[in-house]
């Protein structure tokens, strides 16, 4: 399995809080893309992984079951989840149980999450055209 070659195209996602957690690229992957990842070892950094990828230890993968994730929904969720980072550190890790117990506030309409509002909000931001 080669690492960081010109042909390598699958991100290697680690616990770093920069570059979407990506530290390099591999020729193969183990995880499907279009998910959120959270660093459960250090700072609780959340990122969106649009592509299939390979994850290092202490990277938690959030798969969303009840709705379809897209880049606009993901950017909203990443922002809200990263606002929770102040609660976590090396001594108080954002592990699976804490992730599962985390409550975030999302806009609702007719007793459902208002994904249209969320998408339109993100699309209305100045640099949102660079997300596509």
SVG drawing of the C-alpha trace seen along z (x, -y; Angstrom):
<svg xmlns="http://www.w3.org/2000/svg" viewBox="-46 -37 51 39">
<polyline fill="none" stroke="black" stroke-width="0.4" points="0.0,0.0 1.8,-3.1 1.5,-6.4 1.7,-10.0 2.4,-9.1 1.1,-11.3 -1.5,-8.6 -2.7,-8.3 -6.2,-9.7 -7.8,-8.6 -7.3,-10.9 -5.7,-9.6 -7.7,-11.3 -6.0,-11.7 -6.7,-13.6 -5.1,-16.8 -7.2,-19.9 -6.1,-21.3 -6.6,-20.4 -9.9,-18.6 -7.8,-16.2 -6.1,-15.0 -2.4,-14.1 -1.7,-12.5 -3.2,-10.2 -3.3,-6.4 -4.1,-4.2 -6.9,-2.4 -9.6,-3.3 -11.6,-1.6 -14.3,-4.2 -17.0,-5.5 -17.1,-9.3 -19.9,-11.7 -19.6,-11.5 -18.4,-13.6 -15.3,-12.7 -14.4,-13.7 -11.0,-13.6 -11.6,-11.6 -8.0,-11.8 -7.2,-15.5 -9.5,-18.4 -12.7,-17.0 -12.2,-18.6 -15.1,-17.8 -14.6,-17.7 -16.6,-16.7 -15.1,-13.9 -16.7,-14.0 -14.4,-11.3 -13.8,-7.7 -10.9,-7.7 -8.7,-5.8 -8.9,-6.9 -6.3,-6.6 -7.0,-5.5 -9.1,-7.9 -11.0,-9.2 -14.7,-8.7 -17.0,-8.4 -20.5,-9.9 -22.9,-8.3 -26.2,-10.0 -29.1,-7.5 -32.3,-9.5 -31.4,-12.0 -29.1,-12.5 -25.9,-14.5 -24.6,-16.9 -21.8,-19.5 -24.2,-22.3 -25.8,-20.3 -22.3,-19.0 -20.8,-22.5 -23.6,-23.6 -23.2,-20.5 -19.4,-20.8 -19.7,-24.4 -22.2,-23.5 -20.2,-20.5 -16.9,-22.5 -18.6,-25.0 -18.7,-22.2 -14.9,-21.7 -14.3,-23.9 -15.8,-21.1 -13.1,-18.6 -9.4,-18.1 -6.8,-15.4 -8.0,-14.7 -11.7,-14.9 -11.9,-13.2 -14.8,-13.5 -15.3,-9.7 -18.2,-7.7 -20.3,-8.0 -19.9,-11.8 -20.5,-12.2 -23.7,-10.1 -24.9,-12.2 -24.2,-15.6 -27.2,-17.6 -27.0,-20.3 -29.7,-22.8 -30.9,-22.8 -33.7,-24.8 -37.0,-22.9 -40.2,-23.3 -43.3,-21.2 -41.6,-19.0 -38.7,-18.1 -35.2,-19.4 -35.5,-22.3 -32.9,-21.1 -34.1,-23.6 -33.4,-26.5 -30.0,-25.0 -29.0,-24.5 -30.2,-28.0 -28.4,-29.6 -25.1,-28.0 -25.7,-28.7 -26.3,-32.4 -22.8,-32.8 -20.3,-34.8 -17.9,-32.0 -20.3,-29.1 -19.8,-28.8 -16.4,-27.3 -18.0,-24.3 -19.2,-22.7"/>
</svg>
